Amino acid sequence: MNEPKSSRYHRLARRAGLVSLALTTGLLVLMAAVQPGWPVVMYALILTALHELITFPVSWYRGFLLEQRYELSSEPFAAWFRDHLKGFALVSVFSGAIAWGVYRLMAASPRWWWVLAAVAGTLVTLLLARLAPVILLPLFYRFTPLERPALQARLMALSERAGVPVLGVFEWGLGEKTRRANAALVGSGRTRRILLSDTLLSEYSDDEIEVILAHELAHHVHHDIGKGILLEFALLLASGFVAATVLNAAWAQIGLQGPADPAGLPVLVLAAGAVMLAATPLVLAFSRANERRADAFAIELTKRNGAFVSAMRRLGAQNLEEERPSAASVWLFYSHPPIEERIAAARPLR
């Protein structure tokens, strides 16, 4: 039996992801054994650069070659590489800042640094959720006010009806990078805005766009972003506790000067990362539950079952979604329910 195109694409993408994970783990284990005597910020920056160096071929394969091969993108390599460099620069800045902050907290509070780090990380996440639409996203995408007055008025009225006022509606220049379609409701308070990709605006009816946006509104109505941040806080606490426990128990055996020795940075990342990785199925199950509830809300708010079904069919085909992924794939990789499940749930009972 021939493997469907979508299944083949996702199988290759997942395989690349696993290779990247293995390379990352190998680098951290190697550096934990080498234990260079670098200051913590320098160590974090060098570690980030080494990680970029060894995983770049996988990033190129997964982020550029597969997208081109499966006709999900026609973006030139130069444009893709420019965005990749921007992402690397941001990761480097955040890595250095996080490492500096964590080790400062270790020095200030050897017993409770992991609790303070979880609180600080959560506060930064809240700040980024508010500022990302006006600071980070414009680094990678073009945004312009939507020039379709009737659709804009319709969506603004929908957001008011849902009790989620927004700053405005913007066209998202996604088509310059991919043929995928997407919509989002980003920011909070005075920065909250509706984003509709140009690929969505050019191929979907107003009814379909309305029901897609209603799904996004549901996440704000149900406070899913806040709940996600609370879950992230719990994971930061758990990963910090495990990292602190490992460092406190093993620093002498692995040759460190103490738990706060910067040479232990790879051990800290490995211990915390293991907790995050182990929690992935739980996080994805939480996300899928939120998405099912958002689907139901969208249909209830708009009364457009037919538009929802047709939109899901279009999105599934356009974004090359797997129609019937295995249960294991859903459990380990899916933040949304499979397309066929979402369509089945939206069809009215006869």
VOPAGU-2260 file (C-alpha; in pm, 1 decimal, decimal comma):
REM VOPAGU-2260
SITE   aa  ch    i         X         Y         Z
SITE  MET   A    0       0,0       0,0       0,0
SITE  ASN   A    1     134,7     344,1     -96,6
SITE  GLU   A    2     194,5     576,0     197,6
SITE  PRO   A    3     -14,1     896,2     173,9
SITE  LYS   A    4     184,0    1210,7      97,4
SITE  SER   A    5      82,9    1377,0     424,4
SITE  SER   A    6     182,5    1073,8     631,9
SITE  ARG   A    7     518,4    1053,0     457,7
SITE  TYR   A    8     585,8    1423,2     519,8
SITE  HIS   A    9     504,6    1399,1     891,0
SITE  ARG   A   10     704,2    1076,1     930,3
SITE  LEU   A   11    1014,1    1240,9     783,3
SITE  ALA   A   12     963,9    1558,1     988,8
SITE  ARG   A   13     931,3    1357,4    1310,6
SITE  ARG   A   14    1238,0    1153,5    1226,6
SITE  ALA   A   15    1433,6    1476,7    1178,0
SITE  GLY   A   16    1304,8    1602,1    1512,5
SITE  LEU   A   17    1425,9    1287,4    1686,3
SITE  VAL   A   18    1768,4    1321,7    1521,9
SITE  SER   A   19    1786,2    1681,1    1647,4
SITE  LEU   A   20    1694,3    1566,0    1999,1
SITE  ALA   A   21    1964,4    1297,8    1989,7
SITE  LEU   A   22    2227,2    1547,8    1872,0
SITE  THR   A   23    2126,1    1794,8    2143,4
SITE  THR   A   24    2146,4    1527,3    2413,0
SITE  GLY   A   25    2485,0    1410,3    2286,0
SITE  LEU   A   26    2624,0    1763,8    2292,2
SITE  LEU   A   27    2506,3    1822,0    2649,9
SITE  VAL   A   28    2651,0    1490,2    2770,8
SITE  LEU   A   29    2984,1    1569,4    2602,7
SITE  MET   A   30    3003,4    1918,8    2752,0
SITE  ALA   A   31    2907,7    1785,2    3094,9
SITE  ALA   A   32    3209,8    1555,6    3071,6
SITE  VAL   A   33    3447,6    1826,1    2939,9
SITE  GLN   A   34    3350,9    2086,1    3204,3
SITE  PRO   A   35    3520,5    2396,2    3063,2
SITE  GLY   A   36    3586,3    2669,3    3317,0
SITE  TRP   A   37    3394,6    2944,0    3137,1
SITE  PRO   A   38    3178,8    3215,7    3297,7
SITE  VAL   A   39    2814,5    3117,0    3281,4
SITE  VAL   A   40    2700,5    3367,0    3015,5
SITE  MET   A   41    2993,4    3280,2    2789,5
SITE  TYR   A   42    2922,8    2910,8    2845,7
SITE  ALA   A   43    2555,3    2954,2    2753,6
SITE  LEU   A   44    2642,4    3147,0    2436,8
SITE  ILE   A   45    2908,9    2896,7    2326,8
SITE  LEU   A   46    2674,9    2605,7    2402,2
SITE  THR   A   47    2402,3    2771,6    2195,3
SITE  ALA   A   48    2644,3    2828,4    1907,4
SITE  LEU   A   49    2769,6    2466,9    1918,9
SITE  HIS   A   50    2410,7    2343,9    1922,7
SITE  GLU   A   51    2332,6    2557,1    1618,5
SITE  LEU   A   52    2640,1    2424,8    1438,3
SITE  ILE   A   53    2564,4    2055,1    1485,9
SITE  THR   A   54    2187,5    2075,7    1433,7
SITE  PHE   A   55    2185,3    2317,9    1139,0
SITE  PRO   A   56    2175,2    2038,3     876,8
SITE  VAL   A   57    1864,8    1896,8    1045,2
SITE  SER   A   58    1707,2    2243,6    1070,7
SITE  TRP   A   59    1776,7    2298,0     699,9
SITE  TYR   A   60    1630,4    1959,0     609,6
SITE  ARG   A   61    1321,5    1994,3     826,3
SITE  GLY   A   62    1255,6    2366,9     790,5
SITE  PHE   A   63    1355,3    2424,8     428,8
SITE  LEU   A   64    1409,0    2113,5     217,0
SITE  LEU   A   65    1099,6    1919,0     331,1
SITE  GLU   A   66     881,6    2230,2     299,2
SITE  GLN   A   67    1002,6    2279,2     -57,8
SITE  ARG   A   68     980,7    1911,9    -150,6
SITE  TYR   A   69     621,8    1880,2     -27,2
SITE  GLU   A   70     515,9    2212,1    -182,0
SITE  LEU   A   71     441,8    2378,3     149,2
SITE  SER   A   72     680,3    2662,9      73,3
SITE  SER   A   73     841,1    2837,0    -222,1
SITE  GLU   A   74    1049,0    3069,9      -5,2
SITE  PRO   A   75    1404,5    3121,4    -139,8
SITE  PHE   A   76    1685,2    2978,2      67,9
SITE  ALA   A   77    1829,3    3325,9     133,2
SITE  ALA   A   78    1502,3    3442,7     292,4
SITE  TRP   A   79    1471,9    3124,3     499,7
SITE  PHE   A   80    1832,1    3153,6     615,8
SITE  ARG   A   81    1783,2    3519,3     711,1
SITE  ASP   A   82    1489,8    3427,1     935,7
SITE  HIS   A   83    1689,3    3136,1    1076,3
SITE  LEU   A   84    1969,5    3375,4    1172,8
SITE  LYS   A   85    1717,9    3607,2    1341,7
SITE  GLY   A   86    1583,3    3312,3    1540,0
SITE  PHE   A   87    1936,8    3207,3    1638,0
SITE  ALA   A   88    2014,0    3560,8    1755,8
SITE  LEU   A   89    1700,8    3569,3    1971,9
SITE  VAL   A   90    1773,1    3223,6    2116,6
SITE  SER   A   91    2128,5    3331,6    2198,4
SITE  VAL   A   92    2008,6    3643,1    2381,7
SITE  PHE   A   93    1748,5    3447,9    2578,6
SITE  SER   A   94    1992,6    3164,3    2656,4
SITE  GLY   A   95    2252,8    3402,7    2795,5
SITE  ALA   A   96    1995,1    3595,3    2997,6
SITE  ILE   A   97    1831,2    3280,0    3138,6
SITE  ALA   A   98    2164,5    3122,5    3234,5
SITE  TRP   A   99    2279,4    3445,1    3402,3
SITE  GLY   A  100    1949,6    3478,7    3590,6
SITE  VAL   A  101    1936,8    3117,6    3708,2
SITE  TYR   A  102    2292,8    3117,5    3839,4
SITE  ARG   A  103    2242,6    3452,6    4011,3
SITE  LEU   A  104    1943,9    3300,1    4189,3
SITE  MET   A  105    2153,2    2994,6    4282,1
SITE  ALA   A  106    2405,7    3223,3    4447,6
SITE  ALA   A  107    2140,6    3431,0    4622,9
SITE  SER   A  108    1925,2    3139,4    4743,3
SITE  PRO   A  109    2098,1    2798,8    4717,4
SITE  ARG   A  110    1795,9    2619,6    4864,6
SITE  TRP   A  111    1505,3    2784,9    4684,2
SITE  TRP   A  112    1655,5    2914,7    4359,3
SITE  TRP   A  113    1442,4    2678,1    4150,4
SITE  VAL   A  114    1120,1    2823,4    4292,5
SITE  LEU   A  115    1236,9    3178,4    4224,2
SITE  ALA   A  116    1347,0    3077,9    3874,1
SITE  ALA   A  117    1001,5    2930,9    3800,3
SITE  VAL   A  118     833,3    3252,1    3917,9
SITE  ALA   A  119    1070,5    3467,9    3710,5
SITE  GLY   A  120    1023,8    3248,9    3403,6
SITE  THR   A  121     646,1    3272,0    3432,6
SITE  LEU   A  122     656,5    3651,2    3466,0
SITE  VAL   A  123     873,6    3673,4    3153,9
SITE  THR   A  124     626,6    3450,8    2967,1
SITE  LEU   A  125     339,7    3680,5    3065,0
SITE  LEU   A  126     535,5    3981,9    2944,1
SITE  LEU   A  127     624,3    3817,7    2613,4
SITE  ALA   A  128     261,5    3713,7    2555,4
SITE  ARG   A  129     169,5    4080,5    2575,2
SITE  LEU   A  130     461,1    4222,9    2377,3
SITE  ALA   A  131     516,9    3954,8    2111,3
SITE  PRO   A  132     262,5    4103,2    1865,6
SITE  VAL   A  133     432,5    4443,2    1866,9
SITE  ILE   A  134     799,0    4345,3    1911,3
SITE  LEU   A  135     879,0    3984,7    1811,4
SITE  LEU   A  136     636,0    3888,3    1534,5
SITE  PRO   A  137     715,6    4192,0    1314,5
SITE  LEU   A  138    1076,7    4071,2    1303,5
SITE  PHE   A  139     963,7    3776,8    1091,6
SITE  TYR   A  140     634,8    3876,7     923,4
SITE  ARG   A  141     469,7    4169,6     751,7
SITE  PHE   A  142     142,9    4298,1     902,0
SITE  THR   A  143     -94,7    4551,2     748,1
SITE  PRO   A  144    -446,4    4662,8     848,7
SITE  LEU   A  145    -711,1    4448,5     679,3
SITE  GLU   A  146    -853,1    4629,0     374,6
SITE  ARG   A  147   -1185,3    4445,9     358,6
SITE  PRO   A  148   -1424,4    4669,7     555,9
SITE  ALA   A  149   -1719,8    4428,9     552,7
SITE  LEU   A  150   -1513,1    4135,3     682,7
SITE  GLN   A  151   -1337,2    4356,0     937,2
SITE  ALA   A  152   -1669,4    4483,2    1074,6
SITE  ARG   A  153   -1803,6    4127,9    1087,2
SITE  LEU   A  154   -1505,4    3998,3    1282,6
SITE  MET   A  155   -1497,0    4293,9    1519,7
SITE  ALA   A  156   -1867,9    4235,6    1591,1
SITE  LEU   A  157   -1797,5    3866,0    1648,4
SITE  SER   A  158   -1524,4    3947,4    1900,1
SITE  GLU   A  159   -1756,4    4187,6    2083,1
SITE  ARG   A  160   -2027,5    3920,6    2090,9
SITE  ALA   A  161   -1777,5    3676,3    2240,3
SITE  GLY   A  162   -1673,8    3932,2    2501,8
SITE  VAL   A  163   -1316,6    3961,1    2373,5
SITE  PRO   A  164   -1257,1    4316,3    2244,6
SITE  VAL   A  165    -962,8    4359,7    2008,1
SITE  LEU   A  166    -745,0    4643,6    1885,3
SITE  GLY   A  167    -805,0    4566,2    1518,5
SITE  VAL   A  168    -783,6    4316,0    1233,5
SITE  PHE   A  169    -457,3    4273,3    1042,6
SITE  GLU   A  170    -348,7    4087,3     731,5
SITE  TRP   A  171     -57,5    3857,5     807,7
SITE  GLY   A  172     195,1    3818,8     525,1
SITE  LEU   A  173     237,9    3445,2     561,7
SITE  GLY   A  174     230,2    3372,4     188,7
SITE  GLU   A  175     582,7    3509,0     147,3
SITE  LYS   A  176     711,2    3209,5     345,3
SITE  THR   A  177     458,3    2926,4     317,0
SITE  ARG   A  178     139,2    2819,8     146,1
SITE  ARG   A  179     -12,8    2721,7     480,4
SITE  ALA   A  180    -316,8    2915,3     601,7
SITE  ASN   A  181    -362,0    3036,8     957,1
SITE  ALA   A  182    -544,3    3279,2    1184,0
SITE  ALA   A  183    -456,3    3393,4    1533,1
SITE  LEU   A  184    -572,4    3615,2    1815,0
SITE  VAL   A  185    -253,2    3740,8    1976,4
SITE  GLY   A  186    -161,9    3970,2    2261,8
SITE  SER   A  187    -367,7    4070,2    2560,7
SITE  GLY   A  188    -548,6    4381,7    2675,2
SITE  ARG   A  189    -452,2    4677,7    2457,0
SITE  THR   A  190    -222,2    4469,0    2236,3
SITE  ARG   A  191    -481,9    4201,1    2148,6
SITE  ARG   A  192    -535,8    4183,8    1773,3
SITE  ILE   A  193    -676,8    3953,1    1507,1
SITE  LEU   A  194    -428,9    3816,9    1252,2
SITE  LEU   A  195    -550,3    3659,3     928,0
SITE  SER   A  196    -294,1    3516,8     688,7
SITE  ASP   A  197    -305,6    3632,7     328,1
SITE  THR   A  198    -325,9    3264,7     230,0
SITE  LEU   A  199    -646,8    3238,8     435,5
SITE  LEU   A  200    -798,7    3559,6     300,4
SITE  SER   A  201    -738,7    3461,1     -61,2
SITE  GLU   A  202    -895,9    3113,7     -52,9
SITE  TYR   A  203   -1158,0    3096,3     224,3
SITE  SER   A  204   -1511,5    3231,9     236,3
SITE  ASP   A  205   -1610,1    3493,5     492,1
SITE  ASP   A  206   -1821,6    3230,6     670,7
SITE  GLU   A  207   -1519,3    2999,8     699,0
SITE  ILE   A  208   -1296,7    3281,1     822,1
SITE  GLU   A  209   -1558,0    3378,3    1080,3
SITE  VAL   A  210   -1581,3    3029,5    1227,9
SITE  ILE   A  211   -1201,4    2990,0    1228,6
SITE  LEU   A  212   -1168,4    3315,5    1420,8
SITE  ALA   A  213   -1446,5    3208,3    1659,6
SITE  HIS   A  214   -1226,0    2911,3    1748,4
SITE  GLU   A  215    -939,8    3149,9    1830,9
SITE  LEU   A  216   -1170,8    3370,7    2037,4
SITE  ALA   A  217   -1270,1    3066,0    2240,7
SITE  HIS   A  218    -918,1    3030,6    2378,3
SITE  HIS   A  219    -944,1    3381,1    2524,8
SITE  VAL   A  220   -1300,3    3330,1    2647,9
SITE  HIS   A  221   -1195,4    3012,1    2829,9
SITE  HIS   A  222    -867,3    3167,1    2952,7
SITE  ASP   A  223    -669,6    2888,8    2786,9
SITE  ILE   A  224    -360,9    3108,1    2758,0
SITE  GLY   A  225    -363,4    3173,6    3132,9
SITE  LYS   A  226    -420,7    2807,5    3208,6
SITE  GLY   A  227    -133,1    2717,8    2977,8
SITE  ILE   A  228      94,3    2958,0    3162,1
SITE  LEU   A  229      -9,3    2800,9    3493,7
SITE  LEU   A  230      74,6    2458,9    3352,1
SITE  GLU   A  231     408,6    2594,4    3235,2
SITE  PHE   A  232     473,2    2729,7    3586,0
SITE  ALA   A  233     405,6    2385,3    3732,5
SITE  LEU   A  234     645,5    2228,6    3480,1
SITE  LEU   A  235     910,6    2489,0    3557,2
SITE  LEU   A  236     875,4    2407,0    3927,4
SITE  ALA   A  237     900,3    2033,7    3861,4
SITE  SER   A  238    1196,0    2062,7    3623,7
SITE  GLY   A  239    1374,1    2306,3    3856,0
SITE  PHE   A  240    1321,4    2077,4    4154,4
SITE  VAL   A  241    1462,8    1777,7    3966,8
SITE  ALA   A  242    1758,8    1980,9    3839,5
SITE  ALA   A  243    1832,8    2111,2    4191,5
SITE  THR   A  244    1804,0    1760,9    4336,8
SITE  VAL   A  245    2041,8    1615,8    4077,4
SITE  LEU   A  246    2298,1    1892,1    4120,4
SITE  ASN   A  247    2284,5    1876,5    4500,7
SITE  ALA   A  248    2326,3    1498,4    4500,9
SITE  ALA   A  249    2586,9    1456,4    4227,8
SITE  TRP   A  250    2803,4    1770,0    4204,7
SITE  ALA   A  251    3100,5    1614,7    4385,8
SITE  GLN   A  252    3083,0    1283,1    4198,0
SITE  ILE   A  253    3086,0    1456,3    3858,5
SITE  GLY   A  254    3373,5    1688,3    3948,6
SITE  LEU   A  255    3197,3    2019,9    4002,8
SITE  GLN   A  256    3307,7    2278,4    4258,7
SITE  GLY   A  257    2953,4    2294,2    4392,3
SITE  PRO   A  258    2588,7    2288,9    4274,9
SITE  ALA   A  259    2623,1    2647,0    4143,4
SITE  ASP   A  260    2938,9    2575,1    3941,6
SITE  PRO   A  261    2872,9    2703,2    3583,9
SITE  ALA   A  262    3040,7    2387,1    3451,7
SITE  GLY   A  263    2724,2    2206,1    3561,2
SITE  LEU   A  264    2506,7    2399,9    3313,6
SITE  PRO   A  265    2466,4    2099,6    3076,0
SITE  VAL   A  266    2364,1    1878,4    3371,3
SITE  LEU   A  267    2103,1    2135,3    3472,7
SITE  VAL   A  268    1967,0    2152,4    3116,5
SITE  LEU   A  269    1961,3    1772,6    3081,7
SITE  ALA   A  270    1776,6    1720,6    3411,6
SITE  ALA   A  271    1522,1    1995,6    3347,8
SITE  GLY   A  272    1480,4    1893,1    2983,5
SITE  ALA   A  273    1411,8    1531,1    3081,3
SITE  VAL   A  274    1117,8    1646,2    3295,0
SITE  MET   A  275     982,2    1865,6    3014,0
SITE  LEU   A  276    1016,3    1580,8    2764,8
SITE  ALA   A  277     845,4    1330,7    2996,1
SITE  ALA   A  278     557,6    1575,8    3044,1
SITE  THR   A  279     502,2    1621,2    2669,5
SITE  PRO   A  280     210,5    1372,8    2639,7
SITE  LEU   A  281      34,3    1543,3    2931,4
SITE  VAL   A  282      86,2    1890,2    2780,9
SITE  LEU   A  283     -40,1    1775,2    2441,4
SITE  ALA   A  284    -346,7    1606,4    2595,3
SITE  PHE   A  285    -423,2    1932,2    2779,6
SITE  SER   A  286    -390,8    2122,8    2451,4
SITE  ARG   A  287    -614,6    1882,7    2258,1
SITE  ALA   A  288    -885,7    1915,9    2523,3
SITE  ASN   A  289    -869,9    2293,5    2489,6
SITE  GLU   A  290    -892,3    2267,4    2110,6
SITE  ARG   A  291   -1200,1    2042,1    2124,2
SITE  ARG   A  292   -1371,0    2289,6    2354,8
SITE  ALA   A  293   -1275,4    2578,1    2126,6
SITE  ASP   A  294   -1424,0    2395,4    1826,8
SITE  ALA   A  295   -1751,9    2344,4    2011,8
SITE  PHE   A  296   -1757,0    2710,5    2117,9
SITE  ALA   A  297   -1695,7    2829,4    1761,0
SITE  ILE   A  298   -1985,2    2626,1    1627,4
SITE  GLU   A  299   -2216,5    2734,0    1907,9
SITE  LEU   A  300   -2127,1    3102,8    1863,6
SITE  THR   A  301   -2158,0    3114,6    1484,1
SITE  LYS   A  302   -2407,7    2830,7    1416,2
SITE  ARG   A  303   -2201,0    2750,4    1107,1
SITE  ASN   A  304   -2139,9    2375,1    1116,4
SITE  GLY   A  305   -2108,8    2355,7     739,8
SITE  ALA   A  306   -1855,5    2636,4     721,5
SITE  PHE   A  307   -1654,5    2475,9    1001,7
SITE  VAL   A  308   -1643,9    2140,2     821,7
SITE  SER   A  309   -1543,6    2295,7     488,9
SITE  ALA   A  310   -1279,8    2510,8     659,6
SITE  MET   A  311   -1129,6    2207,3     831,9
SITE  ARG   A  312   -1121,1    2019,0     501,6
SITE  ARG   A  313    -945,4    2310,9     332,3
SITE  LEU   A  314    -698,0    2359,1     618,5
SITE  GLY   A  315    -621,1    1988,0     632,8
SITE  ALA   A  316    -542,1    1973,2     261,8
SITE  GLN   A  317    -359,7    2306,0     246,1
SITE  ASN   A  318    -146,2    2243,7     555,8
SITE  LEU   A  319     -83,9    1878,0     461,6
SITE  GLU   A  320    -236,2    1738,9     781,9
SITE  GLU   A  321    -251,9    1364,5     837,5
SITE  GLU   A  322    -606,4    1238,9     794,2
SITE  ARG   A  323    -582,8     935,8    1021,9
SITE  PRO   A  324    -266,6     943,0    1233,6
SITE  SER   A  325    -194,9     655,5    1468,5
SITE  ALA   A  326    -294,0     679,6    1833,4
SITE  ALA   A  327      74,2     685,9    1928,6
SITE  SER   A  328     140,1     978,7    1693,2
SITE  VAL   A  329    -151,3    1172,9    1840,0
SITE  TRP   A  330     -37,8    1099,7    2195,8
SITE  LEU   A  331     324,0    1199,4    2133,4
SITE  PHE   A  332     303,9    1477,8    1873,7
SITE  TYR   A  333     -44,1    1628,5    1831,8
SITE  SER   A  334    -143,7    1954,7    2000,8
SITE  HIS   A  335    -475,6    1948,5    1807,3
SITE  PRO   A  336    -717,9    1661,4    1750,2
SITE  PRO   A  337    -682,5    1500,8    1404,5
SITE  ILE   A  338    -879,4    1675,7    1129,4
SITE  GLU   A  339   -1124,2    1388,5    1080,3
SITE  GLU   A  340   -1207,0    1385,4    1451,1
SITE  ARG   A  341   -1274,7    1758,3    1447,1
SITE  ILE   A  342   -1497,5    1727,4    1142,3
SITE  ALA   A  343   -1691,5    1435,5    1290,2
SITE  ALA   A  344   -1755,9    1632,4    1610,4
SITE  ALA   A  345   -1885,7    1931,4    1410,7
SITE  ARG   A  346   -2137,4    1745,9    1197,6
SITE  PRO   A  347   -2492,6    1795,4    1328,9
SITE  LEU   A  348   -2664,8    1481,7    1455,1
SITE  ARG   A  349   -2936,5    1349,5    1223,1
